[in-house]
Amino acid sequence: MKLCLWLFGAAAAVAATPGSVEGTVSNSITGTPVKRALVTLQSTQVYSGYQVLTDLSGRFRIDNVTPGSYAIFATAQGYIAKIPDDSLDPPPDNAVSVSDGQAVKDFPLRLVPFGAISGRVLDENGDPIPGAAVEALRYAYSRYRKVWRTVQTATTNDRGEYRLFNLAPGRWYLEVTRYLGIPPVPGRVHSTVVEEGYPATFYPGVTQPSAAGAIEVAPNTDLREVDFRLHRTRVYHLRGTSAPGASVYAYRCAEDRVSFASLKTSPSGAFDFKGLAPGCYWLASELAGQPKLVSQARQLNITDCDIDDVTFRLEPAFSIQGTILVEEGSMDKLRSARIVLEPTGGIATGSNGAIGGDGAFTLTNVAPAAYLIRVDHASGLYLKTVRFGNLDISADCRLDATPGAGPLTMILRGDSGQLSGVARPAVNWLPLRITVAPDSPLAARLDLLHTVWPESDGTFHIEGLAPGAYKIFAWQTDDESLTESSELRALLAAKASSITVNASARTTTEVQTITAAEIEEARGRLR
């Protein structure tokens, strides 16, 4: 059994009799030993630790351990890696204390195994479809929406078989795609062959993302015979021109699924998206450079024929000028602040800029799109009002950017409130986040959403809050995106604490921690 020890910059320790730690690593569901698992013993006091592999019976032993407090955890192929955050105390199941000369024995480590999904992809006649892409999708959340993200992809073999493995327990969605192209033939060809393909199909055999069904994957399960039957349909081309060498993007106008397809134009500027099923698509184009050239996004509907005349006119990405003022505070607090323009969807990228001593700023490389405006790192200040040209957008801080629009006029105030509190029970040994979410009438101000880590005793402190009503959530989760979900917060609103933050005042509160089980139950009610 090979042991690895690392020490980085640790001061010389007072002479002490080393101890040892031994135990087992097992499957949390079946209890079977996990061989060749990597066991890590990491000091919680100095930057040092030990590593060892388990033997064929899942046992491990670490010798010559300096007395002290440690976090201990194991990782292995096919199992979920739960590595304690070094900024928090380790959970009881992963904490071990070694005293002078002590031999810690029979320490149990249990690993949660992944699950798997397998099946076949067949055509309408029951014949296998080789080369089909099967994607395992999970919802990812942001302040603005939820979308599916591809976590894993498998390709069917000659028998149409696929297998998705190393899937974390929870809710999954599956999507299958397969493009059938017509082989090119040189020269002039007269063909009566209709171009067909298989539209993107979601489990349990539907083509609309909104009708997709979820698959619950439990630890250590292998769900088999999750089969698909695909049906051919007429597919079409979407052709056009942009600048030579430009990127062109196409994505479906779907609520949950943002399916991108991208390609580069030819030297003549031509592009051709092939195998598109009937439906609604958004298209946009851009060309990298200084300055970057961008297009307006265009929405197109494919019905029963190809679209051949899409033309993009690229214009230089534009700038938005602005001015920021501070009321009841000092401009010095803006030295590290930045104005952030964050896209709320589509393919646009964001922009951000520093603030000059006179409060002026410029946001560069802005493409036509919808954005949320906010101010980051404005110590003790909050955004009170925002005007974009002649429009007052203070209610939600959203703007539609177009060339020549603006300027931005922003007012920050220094009479912000503070919030101090504690999460009960203090589950400092598990991932825990505190979210302060604006409540009515500020609910649309997503820039006022704050998520922080509490201290190890569950206490937290937040500054720079705009006066108003808020709901406070304490989360027992390591999925940061969940705290961004307005739908999940609505389901768990009864477990939040409601507070009112007053100007230039400090508010204290106590909030009950929402357990991981409660979060998972609520998450199961989300579509």
C-alpha positions as CSV (number, residue, x, y, z in Angstrom):
1,M,0.0,0.0,0.0
2,K,1.7,3.2,-1.2
3,L,1.4,6.3,1.0
4,C,1.8,9.9,-0.3
5,L,2.4,12.8,2.1
6,W,2.5,16.5,1.2
7,L,3.6,19.5,3.3
8,F,3.6,23.0,2.0
9,G,5.2,25.7,4.0
10,A,4.2,24.2,7.4
11,A,6.1,25.5,10.4
12,A,8.2,23.0,12.3
13,A,5.9,21.2,14.6
14,V,6.6,20.5,18.3
15,A,7.9,16.9,18.6
16,A,5.0,14.5,19.1
17,T,4.3,10.8,18.8
18,P,2.7,10.2,15.4
19,G,-0.6,8.3,15.3
20,S,-2.3,6.3,12.6
21,V,-5.7,6.1,10.9
22,E,-7.2,3.0,9.4
23,G,-10.7,2.1,8.1
24,T,-12.7,0.9,5.2
25,V,-14.3,2.4,2.1
26,S,-17.6,0.8,1.0
27,N,-20.5,1.3,-1.4
28,S,-23.2,3.3,0.5
29,I,-26.0,1.2,-1.1
30,T,-24.7,-2.3,-1.2
31,G,-22.1,-2.2,1.5
32,T,-19.5,-3.9,-0.8
33,P,-15.9,-2.8,-0.4
34,V,-14.4,-0.3,-2.8
35,K,-11.0,-1.3,-3.9
36,R,-8.3,1.1,-5.1
37,A,-10.2,4.1,-3.7
38,L,-8.0,7.1,-3.1
39,V,-8.3,8.1,0.6
40,T,-7.2,11.6,1.6
41,L,-6.5,12.8,5.1
42,Q,-6.3,16.6,5.0
43,S,-5.3,18.7,8.0
44,T,-7.8,21.4,9.0
45,Q,-5.0,23.4,10.8
46,V,-2.1,23.5,8.4
47,Y,-1.7,22.9,4.6
48,S,-0.7,19.3,4.8
49,G,-2.1,15.9,4.3
50,Y,-1.8,12.2,3.5
51,Q,-3.1,10.0,0.7
52,V,-3.3,6.2,0.4
53,L,-5.1,3.6,-1.8
54,T,-7.4,1.0,-0.4
55,D,-6.6,-2.7,-0.9
56,L,-8.7,-5.3,-2.6
57,S,-10.9,-5.6,0.6
58,G,-11.5,-1.8,0.7
59,R,-9.3,-1.3,3.7
60,F,-6.7,1.5,4.2
61,R,-4.1,2.5,6.8
62,I,-2.3,5.7,7.1
63,D,0.8,5.7,9.4
64,N,3.0,8.5,10.9
65,V,0.1,10.9,11.2
66,T,1.0,14.1,13.0
67,P,-1.5,14.7,15.9
68,G,-4.3,17.1,15.0
69,S,-7.7,17.6,13.4
70,Y,-8.3,16.3,9.9
71,A,-10.9,15.9,7.2
72,I,-11.0,12.5,5.6
73,F,-12.6,11.6,2.4
74,A,-12.4,9.1,-0.5
75,T,-12.8,9.2,-4.3
76,A,-13.2,6.3,-6.7
77,Q,-14.2,5.6,-10.3
78,G,-18.0,5.2,-10.5
79,Y,-18.7,7.1,-7.3
80,I,-19.7,10.7,-6.5
81,A,-16.8,12.7,-5.2
82,K,-17.8,14.6,-2.0
83,I,-14.8,16.6,-1.1
84,P,-15.3,18.8,2.0
85,D,-14.9,22.6,1.4
86,D,-11.7,23.6,3.1
87,S,-13.3,26.9,4.2
88,L,-15.8,25.0,6.4
89,D,-15.5,22.4,9.2
90,P,-15.8,18.9,7.8
91,P,-19.0,17.0,8.4
92,P,-19.0,14.5,11.3
93,D,-18.8,11.6,8.8
94,N,-15.6,13.1,7.4
95,A,-13.9,14.5,10.6
96,V,-11.2,12.7,12.5
97,S,-9.0,13.8,15.4
98,V,-5.7,12.1,16.1
99,S,-4.1,12.6,19.5
100,D,-0.6,11.9,20.5
101,G,0.3,8.4,19.6
102,Q,-3.4,7.4,18.9
103,A,-4.3,4.6,16.5
104,V,-7.7,5.5,15.0
105,K,-9.3,2.2,13.9
106,D,-12.3,1.1,11.8
107,F,-13.1,4.5,10.4
108,P,-15.9,4.0,7.8
109,L,-16.1,5.9,4.6
110,R,-19.2,5.3,2.4
111,L,-19.3,6.4,-1.2
112,V,-22.5,7.1,-3.2
113,P,-22.4,5.3,-6.5
114,F,-23.5,6.8,-9.8
115,G,-26.4,5.5,-11.8
116,A,-26.7,4.7,-15.5
117,I,-29.3,4.7,-18.3
118,S,-29.2,2.5,-21.4
119,G,-31.4,1.5,-24.2
120,R,-31.8,1.4,-28.0
121,V,-32.7,4.0,-30.7
122,L,-34.8,2.5,-33.5
123,D,-36.6,3.9,-36.5
124,E,-40.2,3.7,-37.3
125,N,-39.8,0.1,-38.7
126,G,-38.0,-1.1,-35.6
127,D,-34.6,-1.1,-37.2
128,P,-31.6,0.2,-35.3
129,I,-30.2,3.7,-35.9
130,P,-26.4,3.7,-35.6
131,G,-24.6,7.0,-35.0
132,A,-27.5,8.7,-33.1
133,A,-26.4,11.1,-30.4
134,V,-28.2,10.6,-27.0
135,E,-27.7,13.5,-24.6
136,A,-28.3,13.4,-20.8
137,L,-29.7,16.8,-19.8
138,R,-30.2,18.6,-16.5
139,Y,-31.7,21.9,-15.7
140,A,-29.3,24.8,-15.0
141,Y,-30.7,27.9,-13.4
142,S,-29.8,31.5,-13.6
143,R,-31.5,34.7,-12.4
144,Y,-33.4,35.0,-15.7
145,R,-34.5,31.5,-16.7
146,K,-33.8,27.8,-16.6
147,V,-32.3,25.9,-19.5
148,W,-31.1,22.4,-20.1
149,R,-27.4,21.8,-20.1
150,T,-25.8,18.7,-21.7
151,V,-23.9,16.7,-19.1
152,Q,-23.1,13.6,-21.0
153,T,-23.4,12.3,-24.6
154,A,-23.4,8.7,-25.9
155,T,-23.4,7.6,-29.6
156,T,-25.4,4.5,-30.6
157,N,-23.5,1.5,-32.0
158,D,-24.5,-0.6,-35.0
159,R,-27.2,-2.2,-33.0
160,G,-28.7,1.2,-32.0
161,E,-27.5,0.7,-28.4
162,Y,-26.4,3.5,-26.1
163,R,-25.4,3.7,-22.5
164,L,-25.0,6.8,-20.3
165,F,-23.1,6.2,-17.2
166,N,-21.7,8.1,-14.2
167,L,-25.0,9.9,-13.8
168,A,-25.5,11.6,-10.4
169,P,-28.7,10.6,-8.6
170,G,-31.6,12.9,-9.5
171,R,-33.8,14.0,-12.3
172,W,-32.6,13.6,-15.9
173,Y,-34.0,14.3,-19.4
174,L,-32.8,12.6,-22.6
175,E,-32.6,14.0,-26.1
176,V,-31.8,12.0,-29.3
177,T,-30.6,13.6,-32.6
178,R,-29.6,12.0,-35.9
179,Y,-29.0,13.8,-39.2
180,L,-29.5,11.9,-42.4
181,G,-27.6,13.5,-45.2
182,I,-27.7,12.7,-48.9
183,P,-24.2,11.7,-50.1
184,P,-22.9,14.3,-52.6
185,V,-22.3,13.2,-56.2
186,P,-20.0,15.1,-58.5
187,G,-21.4,16.8,-61.5
188,R,-24.9,17.6,-62.4
189,V,-27.4,15.2,-60.8
190,H,-31.2,15.0,-61.3
191,S,-32.6,13.5,-58.1
192,T,-36.2,12.9,-56.8
193,V,-34.9,11.9,-53.4
194,V,-36.6,14.0,-50.6
195,E,-34.1,15.0,-47.9
196,E,-35.3,13.5,-44.6
197,G,-34.0,13.4,-41.1
198,Y,-35.0,12.6,-37.6
199,P,-36.1,15.6,-35.6
200,A,-34.7,16.1,-32.1
201,T,-36.7,13.7,-29.9
202,F,-37.1,13.8,-26.2
203,Y,-37.9,11.0,-23.8
204,P,-40.6,9.5,-23.9
205,G,-40.7,10.1,-27.7
206,V,-41.9,13.7,-28.1
207,T,-40.5,16.5,-30.2
208,Q,-41.5,19.4,-28.0
209,P,-39.2,20.2,-25.1
210,S,-42.2,21.2,-23.0
211,A,-43.6,17.7,-23.2
212,A,-40.4,15.9,-22.2
213,G,-40.6,13.5,-19.3
214,A,-38.1,13.2,-16.5
215,I,-36.2,10.0,-15.6
216,E,-35.4,9.6,-11.9
217,V,-31.9,8.0,-11.4
218,A,-31.2,6.5,-8.0
219,P,-27.8,5.6,-6.7
220,N,-26.3,2.3,-8.0
221,T,-29.2,1.8,-10.5
222,D,-28.8,0.8,-14.1
223,L,-32.0,1.8,-15.9
224,R,-32.3,-0.4,-19.0
225,E,-34.6,-0.5,-22.0
226,V,-35.0,3.2,-22.1
227,D,-35.7,3.0,-25.8
228,F,-36.6,5.6,-28.5
229,R,-38.5,5.2,-31.7
230,L,-37.7,7.9,-34.2
231,H,-39.8,8.9,-37.1
232,R,-38.4,10.4,-40.3
233,T,-39.6,13.8,-41.4
234,R,-38.8,16.2,-44.2
235,V,-35.9,18.4,-43.3
236,Y,-34.8,21.7,-44.8
237,H,-31.8,24.0,-45.5
238,L,-31.4,27.5,-44.2
239,R,-29.0,29.3,-46.5
240,G,-27.7,32.8,-46.8
241,T,-24.7,35.1,-46.7
242,S,-22.7,37.0,-44.2
243,A,-19.1,38.3,-44.2
244,P,-16.4,35.9,-45.3
245,G,-15.1,33.9,-42.4
246,A,-17.9,35.1,-40.1
247,S,-19.6,32.8,-37.5
248,V,-23.3,32.2,-37.9
249,Y,-25.4,30.8,-35.1
250,A,-28.8,29.2,-35.2
251,Y,-30.9,28.1,-32.2
252,R,-34.4,26.9,-31.6
253,C,-37.0,29.3,-30.2
254,A,-37.7,27.0,-27.3
255,E,-38.5,27.9,-23.7
256,D,-36.3,25.4,-22.0
257,R,-33.8,24.2,-24.6
258,V,-31.2,26.5,-26.1
259,S,-29.9,24.3,-29.0
260,F,-27.0,26.0,-30.7
261,A,-25.7,25.2,-34.2
262,S,-22.8,27.2,-35.5
263,L,-20.7,27.3,-38.6
264,K,-18.2,29.5,-40.4
265,T,-19.1,31.1,-43.7
266,S,-17.2,30.2,-46.9
267,P,-14.6,32.6,-48.5
268,S,-17.6,34.0,-50.5
269,G,-19.6,34.5,-47.2
270,A,-22.1,31.7,-47.9
271,F,-23.5,29.5,-45.2
272,D,-25.8,26.5,-45.2
273,F,-27.5,24.9,-42.2
274,K,-28.6,21.5,-43.2
275,G,-31.2,19.0,-41.8
276,L,-33.4,21.5,-39.9
277,A,-36.8,20.3,-38.9
278,P,-39.8,22.7,-39.3
279,G,-40.0,25.2,-36.6
280,C,-38.9,28.6,-35.3
281,Y,-35.2,29.6,-35.2
282,W,-33.2,32.6,-34.1
283,L,-30.1,33.4,-36.3
284,A,-27.3,35.9,-35.7
285,S,-23.8,36.4,-37.1
286,E,-20.5,38.0,-35.9
287,L,-17.0,38.4,-37.1
288,A,-14.1,38.6,-34.5
289,G,-11.7,41.5,-34.8
290,Q,-11.1,45.0,-33.6
291,P,-13.7,46.1,-33.7
292,K,-15.9,43.0,-33.5
293,L,-18.7,43.0,-36.2
294,V,-22.1,41.9,-35.2
295,S,-25.6,41.5,-36.6
296,Q,-29.1,42.0,-35.4
297,A,-30.7,38.6,-34.3
298,R,-33.4,37.5,-36.8
299,Q,-36.3,35.1,-36.1
300,L,-37.3,32.8,-39.0
301,N,-39.9,30.1,-39.4
302,I,-39.2,27.0,-41.5
303,T,-42.5,25.5,-42.7
304,D,-42.5,23.3,-45.8
305,C,-39.5,24.6,-47.9
306,D,-35.9,25.7,-47.7
307,I,-35.0,29.3,-46.9
308,D,-32.4,30.6,-49.2
309,D,-32.2,34.3,-48.9
310,V,-31.0,35.1,-45.4
311,T,-28.5,38.0,-45.6
312,F,-26.7,39.4,-42.6
313,R,-25.2,42.9,-42.7
314,L,-22.5,43.2,-40.0
315,E,-21.9,46.4,-38.3
316,P,-19.2,47.3,-35.7
317,A,-20.2,46.3,-32.2
318,F,-21.2,49.6,-30.5
319,S,-20.4,51.3,-27.3
320,I,-22.8,52.7,-24.6
321,Q,-21.7,55.8,-22.8
322,G,-22.9,56.5,-19.3
323,T,-22.6,58.5,-16.1
324,I,-23.0,57.4,-12.5
325,L,-23.8,59.7,-9.6
326,V,-23.6,59.0,-5.9
327,E,-26.1,60.4,-3.4
328,E,-25.5,60.2,0.4
329,G,-22.0,58.8,-0.2
330,S,-18.6,59.3,-1.7
331,M,-17.4,58.7,-5.2
332,D,-14.3,57.1,-3.6
333,K,-16.4,54.0,-3.0
334,L,-16.5,53.5,-6.8
335,R,-12.7,53.0,-7.2
336,S,-13.1,49.2,-7.6
337,A,-16.6,49.2,-9.0
338,R,-17.5,48.1,-12.5
339,I,-20.7,48.5,-14.6
340,V,-21.8,45.1,-15.9
341,L,-24.0,44.5,-18.8
342,E,-25.2,40.9,-18.7
343,P,-27.2,39.3,-21.5
344,T,-30.5,37.7,-20.5
345,G,-30.5,35.1,-23.3
346,G,-29.5,34.3,-26.8
347,I,-25.9,34.3,-28.0
348,A,-24.8,37.8,-27.0
349,T,-21.8,38.2,-24.7
350,G,-21.7,40.7,-22.0
351,S,-19.7,43.8,-21.4
352,N,-18.3,45.6,-18.4
353,G,-16.4,48.8,-17.8
354,A,-14.6,50.7,-15.0
355,I,-15.9,54.0,-13.7
356,G,-13.8,57.2,-14.1
357,G,-13.2,59.6,-11.3
358,D,-15.8,61.9,-12.7
359,G,-18.4,59.0,-12.8
360,A,-18.2,58.5,-16.6
361,F,-18.0,55.0,-18.1
362,T,-18.0,53.3,-21.5
363,L,-19.3,49.8,-22.2
364,T,-17.7,48.5,-25.4
365,N,-18.3,45.6,-27.9
366,V,-22.0,45.6,-27.2
367,A,-24.2,43.6,-29.6
368,P,-27.9,44.2,-30.2
369,A,-29.7,42.2,-27.5
370,A,-31.5,42.4,-24.2
371,Y,-29.4,42.9,-21.1
372,L,-29.5,43.4,-17.3
373,I,-27.5,46.3,-16.0
374,R,-25.9,46.2,-12.5
375,V,-23.0,47.6,-10.5
376,D,-20.5,45.3,-8.9
377,H,-18.1,46.1,-6.0
378,A,-19.6,49.4,-5.1
379,S,-18.8,49.3,-1.4
380,G,-21.8,50.1,0.7
381,L,-23.8,51.5,-2.2
382,Y,-26.9,50.4,-4.0
383,L,-28.4,51.2,-7.3
384,K,-31.4,53.4,-6.9
385,T,-32.4,54.6,-10.4
386,V,-31.4,53.9,-13.9
387,R,-32.3,55.7,-17.1
388,F,-31.5,54.5,-20.6
389,G,-32.0,57.4,-22.9
390,N,-35.5,58.7,-22.1
391,L,-36.6,55.5,-20.5
392,D,-36.7,54.9,-16.7
393,I,-35.7,51.2,-16.3
394,S,-35.3,51.3,-12.5
395,A,-38.1,48.8,-12.0
396,D,-36.1,45.8,-13.4
397,C,-32.8,47.3,-14.8
398,R,-33.4,45.6,-18.1
399,L,-32.6,47.3,-21.4
400,D,-32.7,46.5,-25.1
401,A,-29.4,47.7,-26.6
402,T,-29.4,49.0,-30.2
403,P,-26.8,51.1,-32.0
404,G,-27.1,54.8,-31.0
405,A,-29.2,54.1,-28.0
406,G,-28.5,55.6,-24.6
407,P,-26.9,57.1,-22.7
408,L,-27.1,55.4,-19.3
409,T,-27.6,57.6,-16.3
410,M,-27.3,55.8,-13.0
411,I,-27.7,57.0,-9.4
412,L,-26.3,55.1,-6.4
413,R,-27.1,55.9,-2.8
414,G,-24.9,55.4,0.3
415,D,-27.7,55.1,2.8
416,S,-27.8,51.3,2.3
417,G,-28.9,48.9,5.0
418,Q,-27.0,46.1,6.6
419,L,-28.2,42.6,7.5
420,S,-26.8,40.3,10.2
421,G,-28.2,36.9,11.1
422,V,-27.8,33.3,11.9
423,A,-29.0,30.1,10.2
424,R,-30.6,27.6,12.6
425,P,-29.6,24.8,13.0
426,A,-26.1,25.8,12.2
427,V,-25.1,23.0,9.7
428,N,-21.7,24.4,9.2
429,W,-20.4,21.0,8.2
430,L,-22.5,20.9,5.0
431,P,-22.5,23.3,2.0
432,L,-24.6,26.2,3.1
433,R,-25.6,29.4,1.4
434,I,-27.6,32.4,2.4
435,T,-29.7,34.1,-0.3
436,V,-31.2,37.5,0.2
437,A,-33.9,37.9,-2.5
438,P,-35.8,41.2,-3.0
439,D,-39.5,40.9,-2.3
440,S,-42.4,43.0,-3.7
441,P,-42.2,45.7,-4.9
442,L,-38.5,45.1,-5.6
443,A,-39.0,41.5,-6.7
444,A,-38.1,42.3,-10.4
445,R,-34.8,43.8,-9.3
446,L,-32.6,40.8,-9.9
447,D,-29.5,42.9,-9.4
448,L,-30.4,43.1,-5.7
449,L,-30.2,39.3,-5.3
450,H,-27.3,38.4,-3.0
451,T,-25.9,34.9,-2.1
452,V,-23.1,34.5,0.5
453,W,-21.4,31.9,2.5
454,P,-22.0,32.1,6.3
455,E,-19.4,31.6,8.9
456,S,-18.8,28.2,10.4
457,D,-21.3,28.9,13.2
458,G,-24.0,29.8,10.7
459,T,-23.7,33.6,11.2
460,F,-23.7,36.0,8.2
461,H,-23.4,39.7,7.5
462,I,-24.3,41.5,4.3
463,E,-23.9,45.2,3.5
464,G,-25.0,47.5,0.7
465,L,-28.7,46.4,0.7
466,A,-31.2,48.7,-0.9
467,P,-34.0,49.7,1.6
468,G,-37.0,47.5,1.1
469,A,-38.5,44.1,1.7
470,Y,-36.6,40.8,1.3
471,K,-36.9,37.1,1.9
472,I,-33.9,35.3,3.4
473,F,-33.2,31.7,2.5
474,A,-30.6,29.4,4.1
475,W,-29.8,26.5,1.8
476,Q,-28.2,23.2,2.6
477,T,-27.0,22.6,-1.0
478,D,-23.8,22.6,-3.0
479,D,-25.6,23.5,-6.2
480,E,-25.1,27.2,-6.5
481,S,-27.4,27.5,-9.5
482,L,-30.4,26.4,-7.4
483,T,-30.3,29.5,-5.3
484,E,-30.7,31.5,-8.5
485,S,-34.0,29.8,-9.4
486,S,-37.0,32.1,-8.7
487,E,-39.3,29.1,-9.2
488,L,-37.6,27.1,-6.5
489,R,-37.6,30.1,-4.1
490,A,-41.3,30.5,-4.7
491,L,-41.9,26.9,-3.8
492,L,-39.9,27.3,-0.6
493,A,-41.0,30.8,0.3
494,A,-42.9,29.6,3.4
495,K,-39.5,28.4,4.9
496,A,-37.8,31.8,4.3
497,S,-37.6,34.7,6.8
498,S,-39.2,37.9,5.7
499,I,-37.5,41.2,6.7
500,T,-37.5,44.9,5.9
501,V,-34.2,46.7,5.5
502,N,-34.3,50.3,6.4
503,A,-32.0,53.0,5.1
504,S,-28.7,53.4,7.1
505,A,-29.9,50.8,9.6
506,R,-28.8,47.3,10.6
507,T,-31.4,44.6,10.6
508,T,-31.0,41.3,12.4
509,T,-32.7,38.0,11.7
510,E,-32.7,34.3,12.3
511,V,-33.5,31.9,9.5
512,Q,-34.3,28.2,9.6
513,T,-32.1,26.1,7.3
514,I,-33.9,24.5,4.4
515,T,-32.5,20.9,4.4
516,A,-31.2,19.1,1.4
517,A,-34.1,16.7,1.5
518,E,-36.6,19.6,1.4
519,I,-34.7,21.2,-1.5
520,E,-34.8,18.0,-3.4
521,E,-38.5,17.5,-2.8
522,A,-39.2,21.0,-4.0
523,R,-36.9,20.5,-7.0
524,G,-39.0,17.4,-7.9
525,R,-42.0,19.6,-8.3
526,L,-40.2,21.8,-10.8
527,R,-40.8,20.7,-14.4
